[in-house]
Amino acid sequence: MTDSDVLVPGGRDVRGTLTEPADGANGSPNSIVVACPPHPQHGGSRSDSRLVAVAERLQENGIACLRFDYGAWDEGYGEREDVRNAIRWAADRYERVGVFGFSFGASLSLLAPASLNGADDPRVVAIAALAPTATLADDLDATAALESITCPVRIVVGERDTTAEWEPVVERAQELAGEDEAGDENEDEGEGEDRDGDGIEIVTLPADHFFVGQTETVAETVGPFLESALRTE
């Protein structure tokens, strides 16, 4: 991989690794994915194997990836701002931005764009959330955040995951996916509001929370979804 160090501006010490495609690689050179690590108090960092596997997959397909470490622990609030700032950094340099997160980072991958984007803001074009937990705090509710996101979302969970409270996220995603389908049916009549692209998808894998031994499966599940959304003509 072609890696370089990045300091994400925004008042907190947020350091990242930018993985870029090789010169001449096929893909979408004007696209990037911001990758959010799991809980920093439980060893989560930009070196997380799931993040690295996704970055490698994206790099092979011509898309850049920014993996980063959160700043000082702030109970999810500062970390959400870190994700926002990483998205801003990426959007200043690339035409299309996707977001990926695992566990704690998956929740933030939903929370940060939901609070950053207006309905017509094209800053984030796709989100992939791997094993998100429903809430990080009373007012950091990833389940509720789904309602404010208008870009395509893929939620990936392990059917044997007993670590994260992912069920409320999936249940709400299923409800919203049904509403999107109803909106499609009413589109010709000018009724309903659909999200851009293909709406919300839920993928269940035969895995636990940590997807032990399945990092390549994670990359193969997340990568094509992001690549499709980020592909430019």
Secondary structure as GFF3:
##gff-version 3
##sequence-region A 1 233
A	DSSP	beta_strand	2	8	.	.	.	ID=ss1
A	DSSP	beta_strand	14	20	.	.	.	ID=ss2
A	DSSP	beta_strand	31	36	.	.	.	ID=ss3
A	DSSP	three_ten_helix	40	42	.	.	.	ID=ss4
A	DSSP	alpha_helix	49	60	.	.	.	ID=ss5
A	DSSP	beta_strand	64	69	.	.	.	ID=ss6
A	DSSP	alpha_helix	77	91	.	.	.	ID=ss7
A	DSSP	beta_strand	96	102	.	.	.	ID=ss8
A	DSSP	alpha_helix	104	116	.	.	.	ID=ss9
A	DSSP	beta_strand	124	130	.	.	.	ID=ss10
A	DSSP	beta_strand	135	137	.	.	.	ID=ss11
A	DSSP	beta_strand	140	141	.	.	.	ID=ss12
A	DSSP	alpha_helix	142	145	.	.	.	ID=ss13
A	DSSP	three_ten_helix	146	148	.	.	.	ID=ss14
A	DSSP	beta_strand	153	158	.	.	.	ID=ss15
A	DSSP	alpha_helix	167	186	.	.	.	ID=ss16
A	DSSP	three_ten_helix	187	189	.	.	.	ID=ss17
A	DSSP	beta_strand	200	205	.	.	.	ID=ss18
A	DSSP	alpha_helix	215	230	.	.	.	ID=ss19
###
